[in-house]
Amino acid sequence: MPALPRRSRPGQESAIHPRTRRSALLLALLLTATAACTSSSSGPEASGPEDHGRATAGATGVDDHLFPTLGNGGYDVAHYALTLDYVPDDNDLTGTAVITARATQNLSRFSLDLAGLHVRHADVDGSGARFSRKKNKLTLTPDRPIAKGKTFRTTVRYDGTPRMLTAVDGGNEGWIETDDGVAALGEPTGSMTWFPGNHHPSDKATYDIDVTVPSDYTAVSNGTLRETRQRGKRTTFRWHNPEPTASYVASVVTGVFDVSTGTTDDGLPVYTAVDPDEADGPVDVHELVPEVIDWAKDRFGPYPFSSAGSVVDHLPDLEYALETQTKPYYEKAPDARLVVHEMAHQWFGNSVTPRAWQDMWLNEGFATYAEWLWDEEHGHRSAQETFDSFYDGEPDESDGIWDFPPADPPSAARVSDPPVYGRGAMTLHQLRKAIGDRTFFAVLRTWTSEHRHKNADTEQFIALCEKKSGKDLSDLFDTWLFSPEKPERQ
């Protein structure tokens, strides 16, 4: 999300004491670990289908208390193969989604998240499946139950005019028309507007996305461009994204772009698409991205993906950038700090993804602190000076940072509010001071290594910090991460 978050309407403050909340989270983590151990004792996941009793319907939600209806239970997606045909003049989309998943229970039926669009056909493993729609849920009933442990393939064919959603924080997301194309942006729920899926960050998958557009257009997506194929007046762009991806950072952008390709010194492919109207920005994004990657690797660990790049569009009314995987999306030409912020998300948010939206600070606090580190090492303010200015309320982005604890957003409408960004970064600076630079950066590199391409949560981060430092950091995290009060200056 953007380096300068959108302000949203106020929500009710949490009344849970930080120590009570932390104890509850530790208990939840213990129960989760116990359940995982119990599950693993039944045998390897690759051992084939199991039969542990009567088939039941998969859940229509994943117990995310901020987004209780988002995501679905009963299966785990491994791969999305999306074939999209887009007509910009009519804003018309025709799509086929082939979803490969593994059943985590005996399934009588299951659901996918999908907003709008017309479903024309659905099948499971080649056999027709009954389907029904209710709000943003597409429910499929296969002709026979799916056994626990079985890998199955669901095909959904659909078409129509995709929707732009007004997010809970008041911003726009989903299928957003631009002056010459479209930008599909998914945080937190917008991906359901252009393909059916399990649209919660806890279910990551790999992607192949083929997009057909008029031949004077470019279609950009995540990963590497495998092939460009022209037939008549239309061209298909075939994108391959082999690393696990949360659906909110999957994206398709179409329009008229100037495209630059190249590699980093290590041979990493870099693909940059820039709207001609934004060509004279403050930085050369194509040149800056490899520089930022090299800088970040020394601090955060190896770059986690097999390609990199950027999309610079011309949509200034959008008022935010997004860390879409491998190619962050900028609504207009960015400055260097914004590029640093969105590229830092490739480690924090994209590779290591929060288990639930409650832990959004693990994305935004870390990316904001990356900006502070960049400034400190490039002749600007030190991180301490930036911290002091935030504490004193000097920069605009510090407005409202004491509204609630960064690890406890009071509502879905506030997951992108200033405490998650600014006070999240301040927490990291206090941690750095408490454990020293050597241990602090060792923590960051270990965090991105141990949870590479996985999901993680706040309590796991706290446990890692205490393990690496050998210190009890309860007071620090209770004060800066969980307490509703403004801490005393230290």
Helices and strands as residue ranges (DSSP letters): H 18-40, G 45-47, E 56-57, E 75-87, G 88-90, E 92-103, E 107-113, E 118-124, E 127-128, E 130-134, E 137-141, E 151-160, E 164-166, E 172-177, E 182-185, G 190-193, E 205-214, E 218-221, E 224-231, E 234-245, G 247-249, E 252-255, E 258-263, E 269-274, G 276-278, H 285-300, E 308-312, G 316-318, E 329-330, H 336-344, E 352-354, G 357-359, H 361-377, H 383-391, G 396-398, G 412-414, H 418-418, I 419-423, H 424-435, H 437-450, E 454-456, H 458-469, H 474-477, I 478-482
